[in-house]
């Protein structure tokens, strides 16, 4: 509590000097075809700015399509992908606005929320309740045997965009929210947790030094696809 005024001032300065990058433009749905494949996997990505492709100009380079391409190659199937994303989305906004607007009949729904909740210092109690609501809503959009994938939070304590002590405090809170995701996934049938890889190399950040660039989205897509390539019903937790 004694640090609160300092943290508020630091957060305000970070917002003032950080470039506001737009969401990527282009089609928010698509299909990636694999030669001679007949099976179709339906992929949905829900979340905030990372799901919306902030950091690249075209959605062809953003995570949803890059993940669809990677999954099509690994699973040798066609992948129909869609996204329901908005910059600044919290778990509450995703549960209330994004998930209800998503298409139905999905096989995999990747949830990418949490960074904005960490930045807003959402309480863990509220966070857990909103994630439960988000899962409940997404399950209405899944096919039988489908999976909701909770993508872990990045380690904000390693983001040099934030000065100290703000960086350390954000890191603590983000890791706490991340642990909650892992716990929720373990007690929920059809929900899995996938830890975020430690992507922190400067060359993988966009010009705001916060969001991924095209190369980083490809790295992230390959990482997710490797974990999702052999997913079976109720596999549980991928750490």
Secondary structure as the mmCIF struct_conf table of DSSP 4:
data_model
#
loop_
_struct_conf.conf_type_id
_struct_conf.id
_struct_conf.beg_label_comp_id
_struct_conf.beg_label_asym_id
_struct_conf.beg_label_seq_id
_struct_conf.end_label_comp_id
_struct_conf.end_label_asym_id
_struct_conf.end_label_seq_id
TURN_TY1_P TURN_TY1_P1 UNK A 2 UNK A 3
HELX_RH_AL_P HELX_RH_AL_P1 UNK A 4 UNK A 17
BEND BEND1 UNK A 18 UNK A 18
HELX_LH_PP_P HELX_LH_PP_P1 UNK A 21 UNK A 24
STRN STRN1 UNK A 25 UNK A 25
BEND BEND2 UNK A 26 UNK A 26
BEND BEND3 UNK A 28 UNK A 28
STRN STRN2 UNK A 29 UNK A 32
TURN_TY1_P TURN_TY1_P2 UNK A 35 UNK A 36
STRN STRN3 UNK A 40 UNK A 47
BEND BEND4 UNK A 48 UNK A 48
TURN_TY1_P TURN_TY1_P3 UNK A 49 UNK A 55
BEND BEND5 UNK A 56 UNK A 57
STRN STRN4 UNK A 58 UNK A 58
HELX_RH_3T_P HELX_RH_3T_P1 UNK A 59 UNK A 61
BEND BEND6 UNK A 62 UNK A 62
HELX_RH_AL_P HELX_RH_AL_P2 UNK A 63 UNK A 75
TURN_TY1_P TURN_TY1_P4 UNK A 76 UNK A 76
BEND BEND7 UNK A 77 UNK A 77
STRN STRN5 UNK A 78 UNK A 85
TURN_TY1_P TURN_TY1_P5 UNK A 87 UNK A 88
HELX_RH_AL_P HELX_RH_AL_P3 UNK A 91 UNK A 93
HELX_RH_PI_P HELX_RH_PI_P1 UNK A 94 UNK A 98
TURN_TY1_P TURN_TY1_P6 UNK A 99 UNK A 101
BEND BEND8 UNK A 102 UNK A 102
BEND BEND9 UNK A 104 UNK A 105
STRN STRN6 UNK A 106 UNK A 112
HELX_RH_AL_P HELX_RH_AL_P4 UNK A 115 UNK A 119
TURN_TY1_P TURN_TY1_P7 UNK A 120 UNK A 121
HELX_RH_AL_P HELX_RH_AL_P5 UNK A 124 UNK A 139
TURN_TY1_P TURN_TY1_P8 UNK A 140 UNK A 141
STRN STRN7 UNK A 142 UNK A 151
HELX_LH_PP_P HELX_LH_PP_P2 UNK A 152 UNK A 154
HELX_RH_3T_P HELX_RH_3T_P2 UNK A 156 UNK A 158
TURN_TY1_P TURN_TY1_P9 UNK A 160 UNK A 161
BEND BEND10 UNK A 162 UNK A 162
HELX_LH_PP_P HELX_LH_PP_P3 UNK A 163 UNK A 163
TURN_TY1_P TURN_TY1_P10 UNK A 164 UNK A 165
HELX_RH_AL_P HELX_RH_AL_P6 UNK A 166 UNK A 186
TURN_TY1_P TURN_TY1_P11 UNK A 187 UNK A 187
BEND BEND11 UNK A 188 UNK A 188
TURN_TY1_P TURN_TY1_P12 UNK A 189 UNK A 190
STRN STRN8 UNK A 191 UNK A 194
HELX_LH_PP_P HELX_LH_PP_P4 UNK A 195 UNK A 197
HELX_RH_3T_P HELX_RH_3T_P3 UNK A 202 UNK A 204
STRN STRN9 UNK A 205 UNK A 205
TURN_TY1_P TURN_TY1_P13 UNK A 207 UNK A 208
BEND BEND12 UNK A 209 UNK A 211
STRN STRN10 UNK A 212 UNK A 212
HELX_RH_AL_P HELX_RH_AL_P7 UNK A 214 UNK A 228
TURN_TY1_P TURN_TY1_P14 UNK A 229 UNK A 230
TURN_TY1_P TURN_TY1_P15 UNK A 233 UNK A 234
STRN STRN11 UNK A 238 UNK A 238
#
